[in-house]
């Protein structure tokens, strides 16, 4: 299969390169390839004639998105618009990566794939716009929502917690933000399986189970051999930031599970990350 991957230098992009070794891959990333430059990115994709485009490129700094919402829409929303139109031109299927943050976190229970979305921050609004563009332009698409993605070598929650533990005598972590940590290599394997099915639609793919940021941080420190570092639970209103994340935003994998696609429990995946 011929597969183009946008954002191939990122956490998930690198994991996909390792997972898709039996396929022909075209990597598209900055600075050579800018998804916000419609004509250039479209011509590159169309000329290569992929069977599938996996679109992972995005502005994922949620606080920057809050400060620069128009930039977020340009990169995340219109970037997906450009990729979707390119796929329509060359008749390629599209897998677009989205986020749990398209939900408002007010339900108090896991969200199913079909449920109404509601963005409460600029990042979420830009990713919801991306989903709408994909659905507007294509019928052969997979929208994959995930949460709290991390991998070796990336700038992510585990690496930041470990760095903070080495720098500070005590850490404060929010205990009321709850979701599912997702290990990028596990998600890449699930995406590999999904694109072989041609069962298009919306999928929720995260590692199983859920925890708070505080619980996640505590487990990270334990596995990093820094379990003695004092950890104080605080509420999100005690940690001011530009963006407002949905507090209880767990995704329920129903559609993928029907195809036999499910990720292992989040604690097992985190142990693999440290191994």
N, C-alpha and C positions, 0 to 999 in steps of 0.2 A: 504494500500500500504506500502511496505517496502522501506524506503528511507535512504540512507547513505548520510551524509553531511560532506564534508571536510571543515575545517575551521569553525567549529560550535561555536567556542568561539569568533569569530569576530562579527562586527556590523551586517552584513547580516546574518551570521550563527545564531546569537541569535534571530533575527527577524523571521527567518525561523522556529526555534524551537517553537516560539509562534504561528506561523501561521499553522503549520502542526500537530496540536494536535490530529487529528483523525488518524494519521498514526503511524506505528512502525518506530522509528528513531534510527540510529546508528551515533553517533557523532565521527568525526575523526579530531584530532588536535594535535599540539605540546604540550608537548614533547613526548607523547606516540606514536603518529602517524606522521611520516614524509613523505610527498608526494614525496620527492626526493629519498627515499629509495625504489626502484622499487619492489623488491621481497616481502618485508615485507608488504607494503601497499596493494599490489595486493592480497597477500594471505589473508589478513584480510577482504578485500572487497568480494573476491570470496567465502570465508567460510561463510559469512553472507547472501549471495544470495539476494541482493536487487533487487527491480524492477527498481528503478531509483537511480542514484548517482547525487547529486547536488554538483558541484565542485566550491567552493568559495575560498579555500585556495590559497594564493598568497603572494608574496613580493610586497606590494603596496607603499612602500616608494620610490617615483619616483626619488628623488635625490640620494638615495643610489643605486638604479638601474643604474643611470648614472655613479656613481663612481665605481660600481662593476657589469659591464654588463654581465660577465660570470656567476656570482651568480644569476642574474636575469633570465638568460636563463635556468640555472639549476633548479631553483625553479618554475618559471612560465611556461617555455616551456616544459622542460623534466618532470616536475611534472604533467602537463596535459597529456603528452605522457603516463606516468605510469598509471594514472587513466583511460585513454581511453582503454589501453590494458587490464586492470582489468575488465572493463565493457564488453569488447569483450569476455573475458574468461567466464564470468558468464551470458552473454546475457542480461545485464542490459542496459537501456537507460541512456544517460548522458546529464545533463544540465551543461554547462560550462559558468562561468561568465567571460565576457570580458569587454572591455572599449571603450569609444569614441576615445581614443587616438590612435587607429589603423588607424585613418584618419589624414591627415596632416593639416587640418584646413584652407586650401587655397581656398576652394570652394566659400565661402561667403554666403552659404545657407545651410539649414539642409541636412544631409546625409541620404540617403535611405539604406536599408539593403543590396541591391545588388551591391552597388557602389564599385569601386576599392579602396583598402586600400593602405596606404603608411605611414610607421612608421618613425617618425623624432626624436625619442629618444629611449634610451635603454629599458625603461619600455614598451613602445609601441611595440618594436621589440620582446620582450619576450612574450607578450600577443598575438601578431600576430602569433608567432611560435606555441603557445598553440592552437590557432584556427586551424592552418594547421594540427597539430597532431590529433586533434579531427576528422577533416574531412577525414584524411588519414585512420584512423583505424575503423571508425564507420559509419553507415548510420542512426542509431536511436539516433540522437543527437539534442539538442537545444543549440545554441550559443546565449547568451543573453548579449548584449552590454549595458552598462549603464554609468552614469557620475556623478561625484561630490557627492558620496554617503555619507550619514551621518545618525546618530542615537543617541539616548540617551546613555550616558555613554561611548561613543567612543572618540578616538582622531581624530577629524575631523575639518573641517573649522569653523562651528559654535562655537564649544568649544574653538578653538584657538583664534577666534576673541573676544569672551567674556573674556577670560583670558588676552588677550593683552589690552583690554579696561580697565581692572582693574589695570593693571600694568603701562601703559603709558598714558601720557596726550594727545597724538595725535597719530592717526593711519594713515598709508599710505597703500593703497590697489590698485592693478592693475585694470585698467578700460578697457583694451583691450583684456582680456581673457574672452570668452563668452561660456557658455554651460547651461546645465539644472541641477540644484540641485535636488538630488533624495533621498527621505526619505526611509530608509531601510525597515520599516514595510510595506510601500506601494509596494515596489518592491517585498517583500516576498509574499504578497497576489497575485501579478501578476504572480509570478513563480508558486505558488500553483495552480492557474487556468490553467496555460500553460501546466504543466506536466500531467494534466488530459485529455488534448485534443489529445495527440499523434500526433500532427501536427508538425513534426520535421522541423528544419531549423534555420535560423538566425533571431533574433528579436532585435529590439531596444526598450528598456523599461526604460524610465525616467519619472519623473514628467513632465507634460505639461508646455510649455512656456520655456523661456530662459532669462538669465540675465548675466551681467558681474560680476566678483568677487567683484568689488566695490559696485554694486547695491545689491548683496547678503549680503555683510557685513553691508551695511547701514540698510537693513531690519532686519537683526539679532540684531543689536544694538537697533533699535526701539522696537522690540518685547521683548528684554531683559530689557527694561526700562533704557537703556543707550544711548538714541538717542542724548543726548547733547555732547557726546564725539566727538571731531573734527575728521573728516575723509577726508583725502586728496587723490584724484585720481592721480595715476601715471601710466605710461606705463610699459610694461613688461621689457623693456630694462633698466629701472631704478631700477629693483629689481633683481640683479644678483643671479643666482642659478645654480646648477649643471645640472639639466634637462631643456629641452626646450619644454614646452607644446605647443600643437597646439592652436592657438589663438581663432579661431571661429569654434568650434567643437560641433555643436548641432546635436542631433540624431532625425530623423523623424521616429515615430512609424507608419508604414504602415501595416506590416504583423500582428502584434499583434492586431491592431484595427480591422482587418478583422475578427478576432475571438471574438471580443467584449472585448478585454483586453486592457485597457488604464488606466493610472494613473492620479490622479487629478492634478490641477494646482500647480506649485511649491510653490507659496505664501501660498495657503491653507494648503499644507503639512507642511510648516515651522511653521505656526500658531499651527498646531496640535502638533508639536515637543515641542513647548513652553507650550502648554496647559497641 
